[in-house]
């Protein structure tokens, strides 16, 4: 099938996935009639709690499992056709590698699977190993790699053959802040080169930093989709005020206006319900000789939006960082 230039990078129509665990167990609906379009050249965040259906959807897109119903297309080619997968780079949440291969051997192996010529794959592997900060470990067996190093090499293998579409399942899971920064920067650079990046995540702060569009999936069903700025409310939820020159015990008149008041040893902080109340507190503080150091309205964040549309707590960040991104 010829690629249609007006086709989105990914298109999903009526996708449904039901797992039948076995006798005497109820079938589980993992994906419920999902419709989705991912524009070309965009970074698209696929958001939801663990178990929301994100990984099931991704496995269907990359051919690791078959949908119960529905269809999907990659660059206009139906995913059931072999040619669709040639346009995709994929990184699972926990990349698996042969433990006794080195980083160089691992990328060379994946380059062969992608049909790359010998010289091209070796040059590309050397380039990616250096750009991902793994030059010191190029000849180290994979069994000695930390979690962060595995994530970096997993992303390197996904983009080894320069695919126009990259699909990543929880690419920042388990990484320390430096590792997450490196992955974010790589995703941004892929978009700059015209690549489409579709990635799932439950780390909402990372998504808000880099995504052009997001989709929230909850219990297998799409709840909302669109550019982040169009989804979030611009209503001021609260105002933070901080002032110097206030005694440690604070000012009772100002504290009475606030949802919460505290002194951190240097500044007196107030959280106020709205801008009008914040101006009243500001006037009271200045009348007592205080100097205002911060007056910041707080509008809805992606986490607060997630709570609003799903009715549940935002996905928890990783409980602990397993292996620094070395």
N, C-alpha and C positions, 0 to 999 in steps of 0.2 A: 504494500500500500504506500503510495507516495505521501510524503509529509506535507500537510497543509500549513502554509505559512501563518494562517490566522488561528491555528489550533493552539490552545493553551499547552503549557509544558506537561501538565497532568490533568486528566479529567476523569472523574469518578461519577457513575450514575447508578443509583439504586443498590449500592453495594451492601451485601448482607452476609454475615458469617455466624453460623450456629455450630457449636461444638457438641458432639454427642459423646459424653464421657464413658458410657457403658450401661450395662443392665442395672436397673433399679435406681439410676441417677438421672436427674432432670437435665435436659439439654440446656446449654448456656448460650444466650444471645450475646455475642461479642461485638458485632457491628450491625447497626440497625438502619437499613435503607439510607446509606450515606451518599449524599451528592456533594461534589466538590470540584472546583476549578482552581488551578494554580497558574498564574500568569508567567509567561517566559521572562527570564532575567530577574526574577524576584527571589527574596528570601521569605519563605512561608513557614510559620510556626504552627505545629499541630499539637494542641495543648489538652491536657487532661490528667486526672489522677492516675496512679498506677492501676491497671485493670480496666481503664476506660475504653479500650479498643484500639489504641494507637498502634501497638506492635502488630496486632492482627491485620490491620489495614496495610501497614508497610510490608508485611510478609506476602500479602496478596499482590501488591504492586510489583514486587521483585521476583515473583514466581516461586516462593517457598511454600505456599499453600494455595489451595483453590477456594474461591468464594462459593458460598451456598447459592447466592443469586447476585445479579448485577454485573456491570461491566466497568472496565477502566481502560484508559488510553494513555500512552506516553508519546508525546510529540506526534499525536494523531494516529499512532499504531496501536492496535488492540494488544493488551498485555498477554493474551494467549499466543500471540505470534512471537516467534523466536527473536525477530529483529528488534522488538521493543526493548529487550533487556540489553542489547548492545549499546544503547544510548544512555545507560544508567551506571552510576557508581554508587555502591551501597556499603554502608558501615552498620553492622548490628550493634546493639547496646553493649554487648560483651564480646568483642572480636576474638575469634579463636585462631590461634596460629600453631603450627607444628613446633613443639617446644625446642627441638634440637637444631632448627634452622636459625641462621643469623638474620639480622634485619635486611641485609643485602640479598641473601638467598630467598627470603620471604617475598620481597617485592619482585624479584626476578621470576619467582614461581607464579605470582598473580599476573605479572605481565605476559607470561606465556599463555595463561588461561584466557587473557583478553585478546590474544592473537597479535601481540606486538612483536615486531622484528627484534632480533637479539640486541643490536647496537642501540636501537631506540629505547628499549626498556631499560637497559643498563644505564644509559645516560640520564633517563628520566628518574630512575631509582636513586642515583647519586645526587641529583638535584633536590629531590624531595627529602632525602635523609638529612641533607645539610639544612634545608629551609625549615624543617621541623625540629631542629636542634638535637638530632640524634647522631651527629657525626662521631661523637666519642663512643657510640655503641654500635657502629655499623657492623662489626664482626663479633658481636656478643650474642650468644644463643638466646632465643626468646624466653626460655625458662628463667632468665635472670632479669627480665624487664619488669619494671613497676607498672602499676595500673595506668599512671599518666603516660608512660612511654608506650604502652600498648595502645592507648587511645590515639596517640599521635600517629603511630604506625598504621593503625586501622583507618584513619582518615587519609593517610598517604596512599594506601592501597586502593581506596575508593576513588581517588582522583588520578591515579597512575596513568590511565589511558585517556585523560582529558575528556571525560564524558560531558555532554551538554546538560545533563540532569544528575544531581547528586541527592541521594536519599539517606538520611542519617537518623538512626534510632537512639535517642538520648545520648548525643555525642559528648555532653559535658558531665554526665553522671559520674560521681566519684572523684572528680578532679579538684585539685586545690585552686585558689584564685588565679595563680599564674598560668596553670594549665588551661583553665576556662578562658582566660584572656587570649591565649594563643589560638585556641579553637575558634573563638569568636572572630579574631582577626583573619584567620584563614577563610572562614565562611564569607566575610565581607569582601575579601580579595577575589573569591570565586565569582561573586555577583558583579564585581567591577570588570571581570573578563567576559561577562555575558552569560554566565552559567546560572541555572535555576537550582536553588537549594531548598529542599523540603526536609524539615527535621522535626521530630517529636521531642517534647521536653515537659518535665514537670517543674523545672527551675524557671519560674516566671520572670525573674529579674533579668536573666540572660536573654530571654525572648524579647522583652520590651526594648532592650538595647539595640537589637539588630534587625528585627523582622519588619518587612513591608506590610504583610498581611498575616492574620492568624485565624485559626479555626479552633473553637472550643468543643471538644467531644466529651460527653458525660454519659456513662453507662451505655456506651455504644452508639449514642445518638448525637447528631450535630446540634449544638445549642445556639451557636452564633458564628459568624464569619465576616471578615472585612478588615480594612486598614485599622491599625490600633487606634489612631486618633479619632476615627469615626465611631468606635465602640465605646470609648471611655466618656463618662460624663464630665463636663467642665464645671459642674457645681462645686463650690468650695465646701469641703467636708469639715475642715477645722483650720484654725490659724495658729501657728506657733510663734510665740513672742519670747524674746530673751533680752535681758537688760543687765547692765552692770551698775554698781553703786547702790545695790539693795542689800540690806543687812541679812545675815543668814536665816533669820526667822521669817523673812519675806514681808509682804505687805498684805494684811488681812482684807482690806477693801478690794485690792486687785485679785487676790486669790478667790474671793467670793464670786467673781465673774467667770472663773475658769472651770473647765472640766477637771484639770489637774494642775498643781503648782508644786515646784520643787526648786531647791537651790543646790547647784553642783559644786559649790565652793568658790566659783568664779562668777557665774552668771545666775540670775533668777529666771526661771522658765515658766511660761504659762501656755497651756493648750486651751484655746477658746473656740466656741461653737461656730462663730461667723465673723465676718470682717467688721461689722458694726460693733460687736462686743469687743473685738480686738482694739478698735480705736478708743473705746472707753477706757480699757485697761491701760493703753499707751498713755492717755492723758493723765490718768491717776499716777502712773509711775514717774512721768516727767515732772509732775507737780511736786513730787517728793525728791526731785533732784537726780533721778536715775537717768542713765543714758541707754537708749534703745540700740541694741546690737543686731537684732534679727527680728524681722516681721515677715513671716512667710506663709502665704495661703497654701493649703494642702488640697489638691484635687485628686480625683479618683485614680488609683494605680491599677495596673493590670491584675494584681492579686485581689484587690477589692472588687474589681469587675468580675473576676472569676467567682468570688463568693456570691455576688449579686445574682449572676445568671444561673449558677448551679445550686445555690442554697447550701453549699458545703464549705468547709474550711479549705483554704488554698493548699495545693500539694506541698508536702513538707520537703524542705531541702534535704540532701543526703545527711543521714544521721552522723556519719563520720567520713572523713576523707581517707580513702584507702589508696595509699601510694602517691606520693607527690609527683607532679609532672616534671620529672627530672630531665 
